[in-house]
Amino acid sequence: MQNKRKGLMLVLSSPSGAGKTSICKRVLDKEKKIVMSISYTTRPKRKSEKNGFDYFFINKKKFDELKSNDYFVEYANVFDHYYGTPKDFIDKNLQNGIDVLFDIDWQGAQKLSNYSKDDMVSVFILPPNNKSLLERLKKRNEDSIKTVKKRMGKAKSEISHWIEYDYIVINKDLEQSANEVITILRAERKKRSRQKFVFDLIEDLTK
C-alpha cells in the first residue's frame, strides 16, 4: 500500500496590495511538497522581478499563440495585461502528490474551480482596513500614482468576491497570516476525500 495522496491547488486571492504575494513566499519557505504556479504574462517586468521565477514575461503575440493551442488552464485580462496559468505544470504536480500554490485574482480562481473544483482550496486575503491597503500600494515604489489610484479604485470590486472563497484571512501581520494559510493547507491535506489510500488500509484492517 502506498500512502500517497493527490496534490491540491491552494489558491490565494486578494485586492492588489493586501499582501498575498508576500504570504505565498512565506508558505513556500516553510512548507514542503508545494510549488508555486508561475504564470505567463504580457505585463512589463518590474525591476525587482525575474523572468521564469516571478512570471514568464512574453509579448501579446506569443500569449495568443499559447492560448490558441489550449496551453492555459485559465487566463485573464487584468489592468490591460494578460495572465495565463500553464495546464501541464499543474496536472503533473497534482498527480505526483505535489501541491500547487496560486497567486491569482478572482477571475482566475473561478476558472480553476471550473477546471477541477475537487482539487481546489481557496483563500481570500483581506487588508485590515483601507488605510493599510493604500499604504502598502504606495510602498511598492514601482507603480505610478495613476496606477496606485486605479488599483485602489478596483479594490472594492475585487473584495466583493470574498464570499466565493473557502477561507478568509485578514492580513494584520504577515507571519501570522502565513501560519494561518499553512494551517488551512495542512488540514485540507488530511481531508478524507484526499486520503485515497485509506480505503485499502480500511479493507486490510477489517478483514
C-alpha positions as CSV (number, residue, x, y, z in Angstrom):
1,M,0.0,0.0,0.0
2,Q,1.4,3.4,-1.0
3,N,0.4,6.3,1.3
4,K,0.2,8.8,-1.5
5,R,-2.4,11.4,-1.9
6,K,-3.2,13.5,-5.0
7,G,-1.9,17.1,-4.7
8,L,-4.2,20.0,-4.2
9,M,-4.4,23.5,-5.7
10,L,-4.1,26.2,-3.0
11,V,-5.4,29.4,-4.4
12,L,-4.7,32.8,-2.7
13,S,-6.5,35.9,-4.0
14,S,-6.9,39.4,-2.7
15,P,-7.3,43.0,-3.7
16,S,-4.0,44.3,-5.0
17,G,-1.8,45.4,-2.1
18,A,-3.3,43.1,0.6
19,G,-0.2,41.0,0.8
20,K,-1.0,37.7,-0.8
21,T,2.3,37.6,-2.7
22,S,4.3,38.0,0.5
23,I,2.2,35.4,2.2
24,C,2.8,33.0,-0.8
25,K,6.6,33.4,-0.3
26,R,6.4,32.6,3.4
27,V,4.3,29.5,2.7
28,L,6.8,28.3,0.1
29,D,9.7,28.9,2.6
30,K,8.0,27.0,5.4
31,E,6.2,24.1,3.7
32,K,7.5,21.0,1.8
33,K,5.8,19.3,-1.2
34,I,4.3,22.6,-2.5
35,V,5.4,24.5,-5.6
36,M,4.4,27.9,-7.0
37,S,2.5,28.1,-10.2
38,I,4.3,30.6,-12.4
39,S,2.0,32.4,-14.7
40,Y,2.7,33.8,-18.2
41,T,2.1,37.5,-18.6
42,T,2.2,40.3,-21.1
43,R,2.8,42.8,-18.3
44,P,6.2,44.6,-18.3
45,K,8.7,43.2,-15.9
46,R,9.3,45.3,-12.7
47,K,12.9,45.9,-11.7
48,S,12.7,43.5,-8.7
49,E,11.2,40.6,-10.8
50,K,13.0,37.8,-12.5
51,N,11.8,36.1,-15.7
52,G,11.0,32.5,-15.1
53,F,10.8,33.0,-11.3
54,D,8.1,35.5,-10.7
55,Y,6.5,35.3,-14.1
56,F,7.3,34.2,-17.7
57,F,7.2,37.6,-19.5
58,I,6.1,37.3,-23.1
59,N,4.5,39.5,-25.7
60,K,0.9,39.5,-26.7
61,K,1.6,37.6,-30.0
62,K,3.2,34.7,-28.1
63,F,0.4,34.8,-25.5
64,D,-2.2,34.5,-28.2
65,E,-0.3,31.6,-29.8
66,L,-0.2,29.7,-26.5
67,K,-3.9,30.4,-25.8
68,S,-4.9,29.1,-29.2
69,N,-3.0,25.9,-28.5
70,D,-5.0,25.4,-25.3
71,Y,-1.9,25.8,-23.2
72,F,-3.5,27.6,-20.3
73,V,-5.9,26.2,-17.8
74,E,-7.1,29.7,-17.2
75,Y,-6.2,33.2,-18.4
76,A,-7.4,36.7,-17.7
77,N,-7.0,40.3,-18.6
78,V,-6.0,42.4,-15.5
79,F,-5.3,46.1,-15.8
80,D,-4.9,45.7,-19.6
81,H,-2.4,42.9,-19.4
82,Y,-2.9,39.2,-19.9
83,Y,-2.1,36.4,-17.4
84,G,-2.2,32.7,-18.0
85,T,-1.7,29.5,-16.0
86,P,0.0,26.6,-17.8
87,K,-2.0,23.4,-17.7
88,D,0.7,20.7,-17.9
89,F,2.6,22.0,-14.9
90,I,-0.5,21.7,-12.7
91,D,-1.5,18.2,-13.8
92,K,1.9,16.8,-13.5
93,N,2.4,18.0,-9.9
94,L,-1.0,17.1,-8.7
95,Q,-0.6,13.5,-10.0
96,N,2.7,13.3,-8.2
97,G,1.2,14.4,-4.9
98,I,2.7,17.9,-5.0
99,D,0.5,20.8,-4.1
100,V,0.5,23.8,-6.3
101,L,0.2,27.4,-4.9
102,F,-1.6,30.1,-6.9
103,D,-1.3,33.8,-6.6
104,I,-4.3,34.8,-8.8
105,D,-7.3,37.1,-8.9
106,W,-11.0,36.1,-8.5
107,Q,-11.4,35.6,-12.3
108,G,-8.6,33.0,-12.4
109,A,-9.9,31.3,-9.2
110,Q,-13.3,30.8,-10.9
111,K,-11.7,29.2,-13.9
112,L,-9.5,26.9,-11.8
113,S,-12.7,25.9,-10.0
114,N,-14.3,25.0,-13.3
115,Y,-11.3,23.1,-14.3
116,S,-11.0,20.9,-11.1
117,K,-13.2,22.1,-8.2
118,D,-12.5,18.9,-6.1
119,D,-8.7,19.6,-6.2
120,M,-9.0,23.3,-5.2
121,V,-8.8,25.1,-1.9
122,S,-9.3,28.8,-2.0
123,V,-8.3,31.5,0.5
124,F,-9.1,35.2,0.2
125,I,-6.7,37.7,1.8
126,L,-8.1,40.9,3.2
127,P,-6.3,44.0,4.4
128,P,-7.2,45.1,8.0
129,N,-8.5,48.5,6.6
130,N,-8.4,50.9,3.7
131,K,-5.6,53.0,5.1
132,S,-3.4,49.9,5.3
133,L,-4.2,48.9,1.8
134,L,-3.3,52.4,0.4
135,E,0.0,52.5,2.4
136,R,1.0,49.1,1.0
137,L,0.3,50.1,-2.6
138,K,2.4,53.3,-2.1
139,K,5.3,51.4,-0.6
140,R,5.9,49.4,-3.8
141,N,7.5,52.5,-5.4
142,E,7.4,50.6,-8.7
143,D,3.9,51.7,-9.8
144,S,2.9,55.2,-10.8
145,I,0.5,57.3,-8.8
146,K,-2.0,56.8,-11.6
147,T,-1.7,53.0,-11.3
148,V,-2.0,53.1,-7.5
149,K,-5.2,55.1,-7.8
150,K,-6.5,52.7,-10.4
151,R,-5.7,49.7,-8.2
152,M,-7.4,51.3,-5.2
153,G,-10.5,52.0,-7.3
154,K,-10.7,48.4,-8.3
155,A,-10.2,47.0,-4.8
156,K,-13.8,47.3,-3.8
157,S,-14.9,45.4,-6.8
158,E,-12.3,42.6,-6.0
159,I,-13.3,42.5,-2.3
160,S,-16.9,41.8,-3.3
161,H,-15.9,38.3,-4.4
162,W,-14.7,37.2,-0.9
163,I,-17.8,35.2,-0.4
164,E,-16.8,32.8,-3.3
165,Y,-13.8,31.5,-1.3
166,D,-13.5,28.7,1.2
167,Y,-11.5,30.6,3.8
168,I,-10.8,34.2,4.8
169,V,-7.5,35.5,6.3
170,I,-7.2,39.1,7.5
171,N,-3.6,40.2,7.0
172,K,-2.8,42.2,10.0
173,D,0.6,40.5,10.5
174,L,2.5,38.8,7.7
175,E,3.9,35.9,9.8
176,Q,0.6,35.2,11.5
177,S,-1.3,35.3,8.2
178,A,1.2,32.9,6.6
179,N,0.8,30.5,9.5
180,E,-3.0,30.6,9.2
181,V,-2.7,29.7,5.5
182,I,-0.3,26.8,6.4
183,T,-2.8,25.6,9.0
184,I,-5.5,25.5,6.3
185,L,-3.2,23.7,3.9
186,R,-2.3,21.0,6.4
187,A,-5.9,20.4,7.4
188,E,-7.0,20.2,3.8
189,R,-4.3,17.6,3.0
190,K,-5.8,15.4,5.7
191,K,-9.4,15.5,4.4
192,R,-10.8,12.0,4.0
193,S,-11.6,12.7,0.3
194,R,-7.9,13.2,-0.4
195,Q,-6.7,10.2,1.5
196,K,-7.5,7.7,-1.2
197,F,-5.0,5.1,0.1
198,V,-7.1,4.8,3.4
199,F,-9.7,2.7,1.5
200,D,-7.1,0.0,1.1
201,L,-6.0,0.3,4.7
202,I,-9.6,0.0,6.0
203,E,-10.1,-3.1,3.9
204,D,-7.0,-4.6,5.3
205,L,-7.9,-3.6,8.9
206,T,-11.4,-5.1,8.6
207,K,-10.5,-8.4,7.1
